[in-house]
Amino acid sequence: MADAPTMLGHHDPVAGRMVEELFRSAASRVRTRLVNRLGTDVPVGPVALEWTQLGQVLQRFTAGMAVCTFQVAPSELTGIVAVEPELLARLVGQILGQSVEQAGNASGERLPSRFDLVVARRIAEDVLSAVIELMPPAVGNKVEVGPAGSPARVSPSLPRTALVGAVSYEMTAPGGLQGRIFVVLPSDITRLAAPQRTARGGTDLRGIGGSCRSRDGRGRSCSACRCRCRR
């Protein structure tokens, strides 16, 4: 029997909860940007954060989803945004002038059109800009979002065994859940978004980058520094 693939990355549970709270705090900003985009209210529900392998997340993406990769400067943090097909169909319908009720009847079974993918990319930019506003300077304030495509056509820069945090924003309506937008980030986000926690040097927060900054911020390798990230 073949050995299971090694998961790349590690995260501090406390820092992970800090990251989850950051994404929760961004929900109202996400809502504001979507209202500005659509011209109508789109309530954003509770945020759920799960730590798992990237491959596990990608397996859940259906063919009708619109997926974008992105990179944040200057940290070079990379990730993925994905929009569920039912939600994307509703948002596109509202942008085209349909009522909320008409847009709600749109089918999410078809593959996204070229226009759908353009809208998905704009939605991804809205969500990420709202989140980045709350990130500390170490993460960065500039986001470059790549073209949207189907899950099969978008190639993440992270290995499938990378430990990632998958965040889901739920878009709701009086009739119930409209759909979800997913933001997937490597475990490096705990080191960058919670630097005070990392500075205590108690856990391995190397994530995908493979370097440790828990002591002096110089990025020395773990074999050369005195932190406890090797334990």
C-alpha angles and dihedrals in degrees: 000000000000119000117254113256115264114251111237113221139026133219139202109239091218092050088045090058089050089054091049090052089051091056091046090053090052093057094089090050090050089052092051093052093048091049089053090048098046103028091229136080118273110182113216113215132208120313122238121199123195128181113213144123117298090235090060091053094048091052089062094054110102125215093254095057121107112227131191132183120216142185129207121214138250093011092050088222108167131200150142136261119198130184121203113240096238092053093045091052090052094047092048090049092053092048088053090055102262119144118253088255093051093045089049090061092058115118119238094197097092124082113260117267124228090264090049090055092050089053091046090055091050091049090050090052090051094051095045095046089054092051096044091055088069097044120103118252091261089071096048139233104245122082125191112197119197126219116290121246143152117293090255092055100046116080116199116215091225123086116252090245092058116122107241139175112232113201122190126199112199118213111209137189136181088273093053137259115005096186144284141269116210127208115193121194133171120251088259085085089078091058094045100039096042104038093152090058092046092050090068088070096219103128144028107268097160093117112171098332096075095216132100125226098169096114117030105358092240095116095237117171117264092248089060102045133067100235122120097239092116095065 
